[in-house]
Amino acid sequence: MFRIAALMVALLLGWSLRAEAQYFGRNKVQHQSFDFRVLTSEHFEVYYYPEEEAAVRLATRMAERWYSRLSQLLHHELRGRQKLILYAAHPHFEQTNTLEGEIGEGTGGVTEGAKRRVILPFAGGLAETDHVLGHELVHAFQYDMASEADMQGRPVGPGLQALPLWFIEGMAEYLSLGPVDANTAMWVREASSRDAMPTIERLDDPDFFPYRYGHAFWAYVAGRWGDRVVGEMLRATGPGGDIEGAVQAVLGTDTESLTAEWHAATRRSYAGIFESSRAQIAGAPLISKAKGGGEMNLAPALSPDGRRLVYLSEKSLFSIDMYVADAATGRTRPIGSRPTSPRSRLATTASAASSWPAGRCASWRVFPRVTAAIRSLPPTARCSSSPRLTAFPMSIASPVAPREPRGSPTSSPVSAASPRSRPPCRWRPPAQASC
């Protein structure tokens, strides 16, 4: 009986491993074929396709600049040229076969550990592309430092698998953004105002966003002891990921004292704001789970007459769809359906809605390169009316996906910003579109 059970387990395990092995790099939906070329610089091998060549040459210069900064700051040189795979737009990036599994819209880039490859798409602007590129290159340095071994082949580098997310990602955010970031300041200022800042031991608690609080931790440490301690602390954690030992060895203090000093410095930084401004709730929740909304209710856009609200929500359970709500009562109805093309989907985290004239339509960016025209409610209609969603292709001569469509209050063209579109492109819906 035992041998039969063991055989079944072995068969199931083998099937699972084979299924997983077959999935990697295969069966991922690929709508386009990319003619990849290689651009070689002093420290990089950049893989790209001709449509993005002009932007890639600029990104390569940005990468070399990051290499110069990070190698000096971390006192480390990467072994061999760093492989960098660039895609013109996020929909292209999502088709990559260099990574396993599906890639969500919120993933700005990835550094995989097996071959230390950095894979990312161009973002909506060069500043964000530069940030993501720097962030991922920090991970490349972390992986390379972690692979260091002594003469006997024993690992001596930092054990990245043993280090918490806030330590690794917070470091990448600090080194790519610097000490000041409005998003991090928002999180930390709010927590400090309630005396709810996490201790160092609690930074890996899921209640505390590791990117923002990790960034705040490293900004404080580097601001007090200097940037040189960032690399020193990473090395000092050793193969076991001993953060407490690294704090003691490099900073000469313990985590409890460091927590108290960090929290006190944060309170002092925002003391003037706490004294001069007290947030007051000026309204009441209109759309929430308790009132029939979803867990996530995103990207709202108010109609020009102020009577309706268009937003995104996952309340349908199976996808993120569009809904319209009465701005006075919060009564909600779905807007038609999602784009039906398998090549199109709503951009839920990198775009927001925009109104068209007289509140008749709202526009949303839909991947890969279309804008969804949402037929809103006529002024006399009730909220139970059924608006309609229509998707039209955008004629933008750029492989980089347009972002943030905006309608004109007095005319029908829509403008959409693109990294390779200066000024933003203007687009008019087809004549047969009934918005």
Summary of the structure (lengths in Angstrom):
residues: 435
radius of gyration: 25.1
end to end distance: 69.4
largest distance: 79.8
contacts: 1297
relative contact order: 0.08
helix: 38%
strand: 20%
